[in-house]
Structure formats: C-alpha cells, structure tokens
Amino acid sequence: MSAATATAPAVRASHQPVSDVRLRFTGILRSEWIKLTTLRSTIWVYAILVVVQIGMGVVLVLATDSLNGGPGGPGAGADPNQAAVLPATLGIMLGQLVISVLGVLVISGEYGTGQIRSSLTAVPKRLPVLWAKAIVFAVTSFVVGLVAVFAAYAVTWPMLDARGITSDITDPELWGRLVGGAGYLALIGLLAYFLGAVLRHTAGGIAAALGLLLVVPTVLSFITADWVTVIGQWLPGVVGQSLFFGSDIFEPWQAVLVMLGWIAVVAIPAAILIKRRDA
C-alpha cells in the first residue's frame, strides 16, 4: 500500500500539462533558424548568391564601354552614383532565381522528407511554424543579400574609380538603392516561400515562382494592348526592380507595398491550407 501510495504522486505528476515554454514563438524561431542554417543547400545557395553578385558586377565593369567612360557613359555626364549602383546590383537579376529556389525548398523540403509532421506535432497550432519559417528566411536572405550587394560595390568601386567614376558612399540615395536590392531579394524569396507552402511540391513551387518572374513577363511583352502593358508593370519582378534600378512609375515605398500585396495574396491561402490539410 505504501509503495502504491508513494508512486501515485509520481504518476499524477507525469500526466500534468507540459509547460508551454517550448511553444513560445522565440523558441520556434530558434528551431527554424537551426533548421535553415544546418542544411548544406542553404550554405551553398547563399554562397552562390554572393559570388554571382560580385562576379556579375566585375564582368559588367570590365565589359561595358559605357561604364568605361564611353559615349553616353558616366564620363559623358551621367550620374556616377547610378553608375556605381548598376554593377553592384546587376547580379540580383540572377540572384532572384537562386533565392526563389531556396525559398521554395525551405518549406517544400520538409514536406518531401516528412519532417513537417514533427514540426506540426511540436507546434499543434501550425501557423506559428509557417510565420517563423518566413521570418527566419526573410531576415537571413536580407542580411546575405546586403552583404552580397555591398561586397559587389566594394569590389567594383576601385575599378570604377580608376576610370574616373567616383561615387559618394555617404549619399542616402546610393544607400537606398543598395539596401533596396537586398530588400528585393528577401521579398522575392518570401513570395517563393509561400508559393511552396501552397503547392507543397518542390518542382511545382519552383516552376510557379520562376514562371511568375520570367515566363509571365515574357509572354505579356508580346501583347501590345495597353491594359496588358499596365498589368506587366505591376508584376512583382518588375515592380521590385524599382527598389534598386529606379522607376518613373513607382516610388520605392510604393514598390514595397505592391510587393507585400503580392506576398499577401499567396500567404493567406498558405495559412488557410496549412490549417486544413494533413501534413
């Protein structure tokens, strides 16, 4: 009797509700950070992003006559800050494809391996997992993109300076363009991430993301109707470029709002589906 009585509190204690400390959003963020940074694919993709950014900037400076002081170039009266932004951000045009693939893989990879079941079992509410992955991926992509853009600027700046093209790093507009390039990468990555969350399939998600960035604008460019031209100007890949290349249509803050609108259009169905569908 005494033994049974002694073990009873232990049995009752084992059935007590588990503390919710492990379900705090900060803990979920930490978990998603570990998942993202321990994958070799993540390290390789971000490394490729930096290398491509620097490499394309160097190639542009070496190969483009306009940047070497040719006719119509900076040596002929163009804005030297604009000339410095172009090689520093040109790699984004290829980097957006790289970050889109990674964005899809961040979520679809877990569905492919079945790891998503463990994640959703640990966080039964499900939505915190979706948002935590998005935040960790977006912040990491922005930081890596910022490093890549400023590294490209640092490498190409002395090359341009040797050709008499000196940019002013203290110019807020120059900083805005460089930071805008990194922001664009993060926003495009988020759009691809939520597409992957909706489709839950790597190949389908990548096809949808790259199709939205490359195929749709190309198809619309063959249609001469005015309303089609307007639609093309509102596509995420076109709007976002105004963050670093500049635009006569959108101010940077307007471009960010349009990009966030595109993300919301995909994020809302992703949130609904992750709650309703089985893992």
C-alpha positions in Angstrom: 0.0 0.0 0.0 2.8 2.4 0.9 4.6 1.7 -2.3 1.5 2.3 -4.4 0.8 5.4 -2.4 4.3 6.6 -3.0 4.2 6.1 -6.7 0.8 7.7 -7.1 2.1 11.3 -6.9 4.7 10.4 -9.5 2.1 9.0 -11.8 -0.1 12.1 -11.4 2.9 14.3 -12.0 3.7 12.6 -15.2 0.3 13.5 -16.6 0.4 17.1 -15.7 0.3 19.5 -18.6 3.6 20.3 -20.2 4.9 23.8 -19.7 4.3 26.0 -22.8 7.9 27.3 -22.6 8.9 25.3 -25.6 6.0 26.7 -27.6 7.0 30.3 -27.3 7.4 32.0 -30.6 11.1 32.8 -29.8 11.7 29.1 -29.3 10.0 28.3 -32.7 12.2 30.9 -34.3 15.3 29.4 -32.8 14.3 26.0 -34.1 13.7 27.2 -37.6 17.0 29.1 -37.5 18.8 25.8 -36.7 16.9 24.0 -39.5 17.8 26.7 -42.0 21.5 27.1 -41.2 22.4 23.5 -40.7 21.4 22.5 -44.3 24.2 22.4 -46.7 21.9 23.5 -49.5 21.3 26.8 -47.6 25.0 27.5 -47.2 25.7 26.7 -50.9 22.8 28.8 -52.2 23.8 31.8 -50.1 27.5 31.4 -51.1 26.5 31.2 -54.8 24.4 34.4 -54.3 27.4 36.3 -53.0 29.7 35.0 -55.7 27.2 35.7 -58.5 26.6 39.3 -57.2 30.3 40.1 -57.2 31.2 38.3 -60.4 28.5 39.9 -62.5 29.5 43.3 -61.2 33.1 42.8 -62.1 32.2 41.5 -65.6 29.9 44.4 -66.2 32.6 47.0 -65.3 35.2 45.2 -67.5 33.0 44.6 -70.5 30.6 47.6 -70.7 32.0 50.5 -72.7 29.5 52.9 -71.1 31.0 52.3 -67.7 34.5 52.7 -69.0 33.8 56.3 -69.9 32.5 55.6 -73.4 29.8 57.6 -75.3 26.8 58.2 -73.1 28.5 56.8 -70.0 29.4 58.4 -66.7 32.4 60.0 -68.3 30.0 61.9 -70.6 28.0 63.4 -67.7 25.9 60.6 -66.3 25.4 60.3 -62.6 28.4 58.4 -61.1 26.3 57.1 -58.2 23.9 55.5 -60.7 26.9 54.0 -62.5 28.1 52.5 -59.2 24.7 51.1 -58.4 24.4 49.2 -61.6 27.3 46.8 -61.3 26.6 46.4 -57.5 23.0 45.3 -58.1 23.1 43.7 -61.6 23.7 40.2 -60.0 20.2 40.5 -58.4 18.7 39.6 -61.8 20.2 36.2 -61.5 20.2 36.1 -57.7 16.4 36.4 -57.6 16.2 33.0 -59.3 18.6 31.5 -56.8 16.7 32.9 -53.8 13.4 31.8 -55.3 14.6 28.2 -55.5 15.8 28.3 -51.9 12.5 29.9 -50.8 10.5 27.0 -52.2 12.9 24.4 -50.7 12.7 25.9 -47.2 9.1 24.7 -46.9 8.6 22.0 -49.6 11.7 20.2 -48.5 10.1 19.4 -45.2 7.0 18.1 -46.9 9.2 15.9 -49.1 11.1 14.4 -46.3 8.1 14.2 -43.9 9.9 16.4 -41.3 6.9 18.7 -41.4 4.9 16.2 -39.4 7.4 16.5 -36.5 7.3 20.3 -36.7 3.5 20.4 -36.7 3.3 17.9 -33.9 5.6 20.1 -31.8 3.5 23.1 -32.6 -0.1 22.0 -33.0 -1.4 25.5 -33.8 0.6 25.2 -37.1 0.6 28.8 -38.1 3.5 29.8 -35.9 5.6 27.3 -37.8 4.6 29.0 -41.1 5.3 32.5 -39.8 8.6 31.6 -38.0 10.0 29.9 -41.2 9.1 33.0 -43.2 10.6 35.5 -40.7 13.9 33.5 -40.3 14.2 33.0 -44.1 13.4 36.6 -44.9 15.8 38.1 -42.4 18.6 35.8 -43.3 18.1 36.4 -47.0 18.1 40.2 -46.5 21.3 40.1 -44.5 23.0 37.8 -47.0 21.7 40.0 -49.9 23.0 43.1 -48.1 26.4 41.5 -47.7 26.4 40.5 -51.4 25.4 43.9 -52.7 27.8 45.9 -50.6 30.6 43.4 -51.4 29.9 43.9 -55.1 30.0 47.6 -54.5 33.3 47.4 -52.6 34.9 45.3 -55.3 33.7 47.4 -58.3 34.2 50.8 -56.6 38.0 50.9 -57.1 37.6 49.7 -60.6 35.3 52.5 -61.4 37.4 55.0 -59.5 40.4 54.1 -61.7 38.2 55.1 -64.7 37.3 58.4 -63.2 33.9 57.4 -61.9 33.8 58.2 -58.3 30.6 57.6 -56.3 29.7 59.1 -52.9 29.1 56.3 -50.4 27.6 58.9 -48.0 24.8 59.7 -50.5 21.5 58.5 -48.9 20.1 57.7 -52.4 23.0 55.4 -53.1 22.5 53.6 -49.8 18.8 53.4 -50.5 19.4 51.7 -53.8 21.9 49.2 -52.3 19.6 48.3 -49.4 16.7 48.2 -51.8 18.4 45.5 -53.8 18.8 43.3 -50.7 15.2 44.0 -49.7 14.0 42.9 -53.2 15.8 39.6 -52.8 14.2 39.0 -49.4 10.7 39.9 -50.7 11.0 37.7 -53.8 12.3 34.9 -51.6 9.2 35.3 -49.4 6.9 35.1 -52.4 8.5 31.9 -53.5 8.4 30.5 -49.9 4.6 31.0 -49.7 4.1 29.5 -53.2 6.0 26.4 -51.9 3.7 26.4 -48.9 0.6 26.4 -51.1 1.8 23.8 -53.5 3.9 21.6 -51.1 5.9 20.3 -54.0 9.4 21.3 -54.9 9.2 21.1 -58.6 5.8 22.7 -58.8 6.8 25.5 -56.4 10.0 26.3 -58.3 8.1 26.3 -61.6 5.4 28.6 -60.3 8.0 31.1 -58.8 10.2 31.2 -61.9 7.2 31.3 -64.2 6.0 34.4 -62.4 9.4 36.0 -62.6 10.4 35.0 -66.1 7.6 33.4 -68.2 4.7 35.7 -67.5 6.6 39.0 -68.2 7.9 37.5 -71.4 4.5 36.4 -72.6 2.9 39.7 -71.8 5.7 41.6 -73.7 4.4 40.1 -76.9 0.9 41.5 -76.4 0.7 45.2 -77.4 -2.6 46.0 -75.7 -2.3 48.9 -73.3 -4.1 47.1 -70.4 -1.6 44.2 -70.8 1.3 46.7 -70.5 -0.2 48.1 -67.3 -0.5 44.5 -65.9 3.1 43.8 -66.8 4.2 46.9 -64.8 2.6 45.6 -61.7 4.2 42.1 -61.7 6.4 41.5 -58.7 9.6 41.0 -60.6 9.1 44.3 -62.5 7.9 46.4 -59.6 10.6 45.2 -57.3 13.4 46.3 -59.7 12.4 50.0 -58.9 13.9 49.4 -55.5 17.4 49.4 -56.9 17.2 50.4 -60.6 14.8 53.2 -60.1 11.5 53.7 -61.9 9.3 56.5 -63.3 6.2 54.7 -62.2 6.7 53.6 -58.6 8.4 55.3 -55.7 10.4 52.8 -53.5 7.7 52.8 -50.8 5.1 52.1 -53.3 7.1 49.3 -54.8 7.4 47.7 -51.3 3.7 47.9 -50.8 2.9 46.3 -54.1 5.4 43.5 -53.3 3.9 43.0 -49.9 0.5 42.8 -51.6 1.7 40.0 -53.9 3.1 38.2 -50.9 -0.2 38.5 -49.0 -2.1 37.1 -52.0 -0.1 33.9 -51.6 0.4 33.9 -47.9 -3.3 34.0 -47.0 -4.1 30.8 -48.9 -0.9 29.2 -47.5 -2.1 30.0 -43.9 -5.5 28.6 -44.6 -4.3 25.4 -46.2 -1.7 24.6 -43.6 -4.5 24.6 -41.0 -6.9 22.5 -43.1 -4.7 20.0 -44.9 -3.0 17.0 -43.4 0.8 17.1 -43.3 
